[in-house]
C-alpha cells in the first residue's frame, strides 16, 4: 500500500542520513544518536464553523536522528494518532453518521533544530506529511444495514515547538506544542484542517 511505502521510504531516509554522517567526528555510537520520542496530550480543533468537533486526544511516537549533540539540526519521523468525537455533519460530508468518532493517523518527516537554554533544551520542527482520516458510514439496503469504515487522505503540515529536561545523558522529559494543517479535499473538511496540540512525554535511546 502507498501508506506502507511512505513509511519505509521515510525510515530509509533517516537511516541513510545517519550512515552518511557517521564519520562526522563523533565518538558516540550510531545507535546512541537515534532517539525514540513518545508523548500523549490534548488536541484542540479550531475554525470549526461547519462541524461540531470536540476536543480530543493525541498520541505521538517518533524516530529521531541526531547527527551532532548540542545545538544542531536533526531529522524526525512522526506518527501521530488523533481521536475526536463529533455531534453533527453537514451537506457533502463523506459520512452519514450524525454522531460519531473521527480517527486520524498522520505520518510526517522533517527537519528540526535544538538549542540549549540553561538547564533545558528548546527545539522546533517543520514536518510535511500525509494524514489519513477514518470514520464510519452506514449503508442501507432492503435486507440489511452495514457499517463500513471510510478513509480519506490529505496532505498535512506539522509545526512543533518544545522543550526537554534531561534526567540522564540520553533520557529526557518533554513538553511539546504543535500545530497541524490538513489540506481540504473536494468540498468537505470532516476533520477541521487546523488543530493545536499540547503533549507531555519522554525521549530516550535504546542503548
C-alpha positions as CSV (number, residue, x, y, z in Angstrom):
1,X,0.0,0.0,0.0
2,X,1.1,3.6,-0.6
3,X,1.0,4.2,3.1
4,X,3.5,1.5,3.9
5,X,5.7,2.7,1.1
6,X,5.7,6.2,2.6
7,X,6.7,4.8,6.0
8,X,9.5,2.6,4.5
9,X,10.9,5.5,2.4
10,X,10.9,7.8,5.4
11,X,12.7,5.3,7.6
12,X,15.2,4.7,4.8
13,X,15.9,8.4,4.5
14,X,16.7,8.7,8.3
15,X,19.0,5.7,8.3
16,X,20.7,6.8,5.1
17,X,21.3,10.2,6.6
18,X,22.8,8.5,9.7
19,X,25.2,6.4,7.7
20,X,26.3,9.4,5.6
21,X,27.1,11.5,8.7
22,X,28.5,8.7,10.9
23,X,32.1,9.9,10.3
24,X,31.3,13.5,11.4
25,X,33.9,13.3,14.2
26,X,31.6,11.9,16.9
27,X,32.9,9.4,19.5
28,X,29.4,8.1,20.3
29,X,28.0,5.0,18.5
30,X,25.4,5.3,15.8
31,X,22.7,3.8,18.0
32,X,23.2,6.5,20.7
33,X,22.2,9.1,18.1
34,X,18.8,7.6,17.4
35,X,16.1,8.7,19.8
36,X,12.5,7.4,20.3
37,X,10.3,10.3,21.5
38,X,6.8,9.4,22.8
39,X,4.0,11.6,24.2
40,X,0.3,11.9,24.9
41,X,-1.8,15.0,25.1
42,X,-4.8,17.1,24.2
43,X,-5.9,18.1,20.6
44,X,-7.9,21.3,20.2
45,X,-9.6,21.8,16.8
46,X,-10.5,25.3,15.8
47,X,-12.1,27.3,12.9
48,X,-14.9,24.8,13.4
49,X,-17.8,26.6,11.7
50,X,-19.5,23.6,10.0
51,X,-18.8,20.7,12.2
52,X,-19.2,20.3,16.0
53,X,-15.9,18.6,16.5
54,X,-15.0,18.1,20.2
55,X,-11.6,18.3,21.8
56,X,-9.7,15.0,21.5
57,X,-6.5,13.2,22.3
58,X,-3.2,12.9,20.5
59,X,-0.7,10.1,20.9
60,X,2.7,10.6,19.3
61,X,5.5,8.2,18.6
62,X,8.6,9.2,16.7
63,X,12.0,8.2,15.4
64,X,14.7,10.9,15.6
65,X,18.2,11.0,14.3
66,X,20.7,13.5,15.8
67,X,24.0,13.6,13.8
68,X,25.5,16.1,16.3
69,X,24.9,16.6,20.0
70,X,24.2,20.1,21.4
71,X,23.0,23.0,19.2
72,X,22.4,21.3,15.9
73,X,19.9,20.2,13.2
74,X,18.2,16.8,13.5
75,X,15.8,14.7,11.5
76,X,12.5,13.3,12.8
77,X,9.8,10.9,11.6
78,X,6.5,11.2,13.4
79,X,3.4,9.1,13.8
80,X,0.5,11.0,15.4
81,X,-2.8,9.4,16.2
82,X,-5.7,11.9,16.9
83,X,-9.2,10.9,18.1
84,X,-12.1,13.3,18.2
85,X,-15.9,13.0,18.6
86,X,-18.4,15.0,16.6
87,X,-22.1,15.6,17.0
88,X,-23.3,16.7,13.6
89,X,-22.4,16.6,10.0
90,X,-23.2,18.9,7.1
91,X,-24.1,18.5,3.4
92,X,-21.5,16.8,1.2
93,X,-19.9,15.2,4.2
94,X,-18.3,11.8,3.4
95,X,-20.1,10.2,6.4
96,X,-23.8,9.9,7.1
97,X,-23.3,9.2,10.8
98,X,-24.6,12.2,12.7
99,X,-22.8,11.4,16.0
100,X,-19.6,9.5,15.8
101,X,-15.8,9.2,16.2
102,X,-13.2,10.5,13.9
103,X,-9.7,8.9,13.9
104,X,-6.8,10.4,12.2
105,X,-3.3,9.0,11.5
106,X,-0.7,11.4,10.5
107,X,2.8,10.5,9.2
108,X,5.3,13.3,9.0
109,X,9.0,13.7,8.1
110,X,11.0,16.8,8.6
111,X,14.0,18.7,10.0
112,X,14.3,20.4,13.3
113,X,16.8,22.5,15.3
114,X,17.7,22.0,19.0
115,X,19.5,24.6,21.3
116,X,20.4,24.6,25.0
117,X,18.8,27.2,27.2
118,X,20.1,26.9,30.8
119,X,19.0,23.5,32.2
120,X,16.6,22.7,29.4
121,X,16.9,22.3,25.6
122,X,14.5,24.0,23.2
123,X,13.6,22.7,19.8
124,X,11.5,23.4,16.7
125,X,10.5,21.2,13.9
126,X,8.8,21.6,10.5
127,X,7.3,18.4,9.0
128,X,5.2,17.9,5.9
129,X,3.3,14.6,5.7
130,X,0.3,12.6,5.0
131,X,-2.9,12.4,7.1
132,X,-5.5,9.6,6.9
133,X,-8.9,10.3,8.3
134,X,-11.1,7.3,9.2
135,X,-14.8,7.3,10.1
136,X,-18.0,5.2,9.8
137,X,-20.6,5.2,7.0
138,X,-23.9,3.4,7.3
139,X,-25.2,1.5,4.2
140,X,-28.9,0.8,4.0
141,X,-30.4,-1.9,1.7
142,X,-33.7,-3.8,1.8
143,X,-32.2,-6.8,3.6
144,X,-29.6,-5.5,6.0
145,X,-27.8,-2.5,7.4
146,X,-24.0,-2.5,7.3
147,X,-21.3,-0.1,8.7
148,X,-18.2,0.5,6.7
149,X,-15.1,2.4,7.7
150,X,-14.1,5.0,5.2
151,X,-10.7,6.6,4.9
152,X,-9.6,9.8,3.2
153,X,-6.1,11.0,2.6
154,X,-4.9,14.6,3.0
155,X,-1.6,16.4,2.7
156,X,-0.6,17.8,6.1
157,X,1.9,20.2,7.7
158,X,3.1,19.9,11.3
159,X,4.9,22.7,13.1
160,X,6.2,21.8,16.6
161,X,7.9,23.7,19.4
162,X,9.0,22.1,22.6
163,X,11.4,21.7,25.5
164,X,13.4,18.9,27.1
165,X,14.6,18.4,30.6
166,X,17.3,15.7,30.9
167,X,17.3,13.3,33.8
168,X,20.2,11.4,32.3
169,X,22.5,11.8,29.3
170,X,20.1,10.1,26.9
171,X,16.8,10.4,28.7
172,X,14.6,13.5,29.0
173,X,11.1,14.5,29.9
174,X,9.5,16.6,27.2
175,X,6.7,19.1,26.6
176,X,5.5,19.9,23.1
177,X,3.0,22.2,21.5
178,X,2.2,21.6,17.8
179,X,0.0,23.0,15.1
180,X,-1.5,20.8,12.3
181,X,-2.8,22.0,9.0
182,X,-4.6,19.4,6.9
183,X,-5.5,20.4,3.4
184,X,-9.2,20.1,2.4
185,X,-10.2,17.5,-0.2
186,X,-13.1,18.2,-2.5
187,X,-15.9,20.1,-0.9
188,X,-15.6,18.7,2.6
189,X,-13.4,19.1,5.7
190,X,-14.6,16.4,8.1
191,X,-11.6,16.9,10.3
192,X,-11.0,20.5,10.8
193,X,-7.9,21.3,8.8
194,X,-6.4,23.1,11.8
195,X,-5.7,22.0,15.3
196,X,-3.5,23.0,18.3
197,X,-2.0,20.2,20.4
198,X,-0.2,20.0,23.8
199,X,1.6,16.9,24.8
200,X,3.9,15.6,27.6
201,X,6.2,12.6,27.3
202,X,9.8,11.5,27.1
203,X,12.6,10.8,24.7
204,X,15.4,8.2,25.0
205,X,17.7,5.9,23.1
206,X,17.7,2.1,23.1
207,X,21.3,1.9,24.2
